[in-house]
């Protein structure tokens, strides 16, 4: 008889959302969760755009010289600048005149937490940071993790499922926070898409790419198709669905328009 896989689940309210950890198999689960939770709370303190004393707010107000910024903040801002460049300005770490790299930080913080889990010998786990998911290993031998993408028009349904291991899955949409994604070029909210899911190896980048693709509207899928290692699944306001060539298409009977992988990025020389 096969012994059941050891499992530890923990949900932590932090960073204005809930972060859930699901650890399987061997490893020091208690210590791993403790370190990960402490890290997420540190991120909440240092990177919140809503705490006047956070490092992000102080940097946004010009109170921190570049030499005084932490290595973590420098890393985050450099990554945000790179996404802004590759997307032709569709992504920005600035919002309403203030520094707000949240669209990258949530996924980035999960990537950093992943290293803490591995340091404690944990190889099979998932991290769900407010709907953005990072997967490692397998939930049980011979199986893969399954992530459901919320259907934007039916709260009781899913639009598609993603099966995989060692994968990041990030979704930007209107169904949790309403119309909150802004085109940096115009300052106006974007209405063309209702949901953009991006999959790839890094959750911070998948998170930022999904935001940028949402802001790009009809040009979003082709832009993601030019990003090595990343794919997208877009649901439009009129009910159409568009996916890039590498995205799983188990989509419950919804016709999908496929976009081939492309060479070249918006904003590239």
Secondary structure, DSSP 8 states (H G I E B T S, - for coil): ------EEEEEEEETTEEEEEEEESSS-HHHHHHHHHHHHHHHHHHH-TT-TTSHHHHHHTT-S-GGGS-HHHHHHHHHHHHHHHHTTTS--SEETTEE--HHHHHHHHHHHHHHHHHHTT--EEEEEETTEEEEES-SSTT--EEEEEE-TT-TTSEEEEEEESSEEEEEEESTTT-S--B-TTT-SB--SEEEEEEEES-HHHHHHHHHHHHHHGGGHHHHHHTSTT-EEEEEETTS-EEEETTS----TT---EEE---S--TT--
